[in-house]
């Protein structure tokens, strides 16, 4: 049975919005651990895409409740 997997770029944007990751490089490492190939992860390269993913990561993390209370 074939398992459906999101396109690598779509998955990266989904992961960036969780607030779990701080950067595109953290997302790329997590995707490799999840079974995405190097060819998949290499699709996340590029200045514009890196800027977008890093921005989403920062935005998502800023929405998380502060742990230092």
C-alpha positions in Angstrom: 0.0 0.0 0.0 1.4 3.4 -1.0 1.5 6.0 1.7 0.7 9.6 0.7 3.4 12.1 1.5 3.3 15.9 1.1 5.5 17.6 -1.4 8.7 18.6 0.4 8.1 22.3 0.1 4.5 22.0 1.3 5.7 19.9 4.3 8.4 22.4 5.2 5.9 25.3 5.3 3.6 23.1 7.4 6.5 22.3 9.8 7.5 26.0 10.0 4.1 27.0 11.2 4.2 24.7 14.2 6.6 26.8 16.3 8.8 23.7 16.9 11.6 24.7 14.5 13.8 27.8 14.6 15.1 27.7 11.0 15.0 26.1 7.6 18.0 24.0 8.5 16.2 22.5 11.5 13.3 21.7 9.3 15.5 20.0 6.7 17.2 17.8 9.4 13.8 16.8 10.7 12.5 16.0 7.2 15.5 13.7 6.7 14.7 11.9 9.9 11.1 11.6 8.7 12.3 9.7 5.6 12.5 12.5 3.0 15.4 12.0 0.6 18.3 14.4 0.1 16.8 15.3 -3.3 13.6 16.2 -1.4 15.4 18.3 1.2 17.5 20.0 -1.4 14.3 21.6 -2.8 14.4 23.8 0.3 17.5 25.6 -0.8 17.5 29.1 -2.1 17.5 32.6 -0.6 13.8 33.4 -1.0 12.5 30.0 0.3 15.0 30.1 3.2 13.8 33.7 4.1 10.2 32.6 4.0 10.7 29.5 6.1 12.8 31.3 8.7 10.2 34.1 8.9 7.4 31.6 9.5 9.5 29.8 12.1 10.1 33.1 14.0 6.4 34.1 13.7 5.2 30.8 14.9 7.6 30.8 17.8 6.6 34.3 18.9 3.0 33.0 19.3 4.0 30.2 21.7 3.4 30.8 25.4 6.6 31.8 27.2 8.2 29.0 29.1 10.0 31.4 31.5 7.2 32.4 33.9 
